[in-house]
Amino acid sequence: MPNRFPSLSGYGLGWSTRQRITVIATGLAVLLALAVVVALVTGGTTAGDSQAAAPSSGPSSSTSASAGPTASAGAGSVAKPPPVADPLTFAQAAAAMLWSYDTRTTSRDQQLAGMKAWLTAETKYADWSSIAAQVPDPVLWSRMADQDQYATAAVPEAHYPSAFKQALADDPSAITKAYIYAVTVTGKQQIVWKKGGAGAEDRSITLAVQCRPNTNCSLVSIAPNVVP
């Protein structure tokens, strides 16, 4: 058995069809990762389409976008979402949450429950599948737990992708439709396991976060690719 198992951040799947929303700004349609997250939206597809687009196998296949974990599962060691209204600050905290876990104290169900607490309550935009896909399947989680694997993260930088900033410049009022921001975050993940095993990895991720005025931010989705 290898000493090290894949980290949570390696399990992202593509965003759902429901979340591939038409953007108002011309030219953003070709940016798949950004087309889903920018707040320049006009509508979406059905939940049925979303489920049909999900792969039939992989870590997220046992967790549907609609069902999710139950509240009774608890959150284990998963950090709670911070009460902040700034997209960049929230995205940094969300990335740290996604890159951190502790199989010694937290079950897979607890990990999922803790992560879902970060999800926007607006189901029209919420893409739980992309977030739940960050968690390994039950068998792999069990193997990680056998090795007492845990991870922490340092997240020093977050910025708005250039294409997102250009879209806002082209149509500043469009953000008011959903107040969803694209944020790219970079950091480092430290992983530790039994018998002194340890490693570190540089991480980058593009998130969609919703920050309506006078409301704490929440997580909407995770891009399948990092957008610079």
Salt bridges, closest charged atoms under 4 A:
ASP102 OD2 - ARG104 NH2 2.79
GLU122 OE2 - ARG212 NE 2.63
GLU157 OE2 - HIS159 ND1 2.78
GLU201 OE1 - ARG4 NH2 2.50
GLU201 OE1 - ARG203 NH2 2.62
ASP202 OD1 - LYS188 NZ 2.67
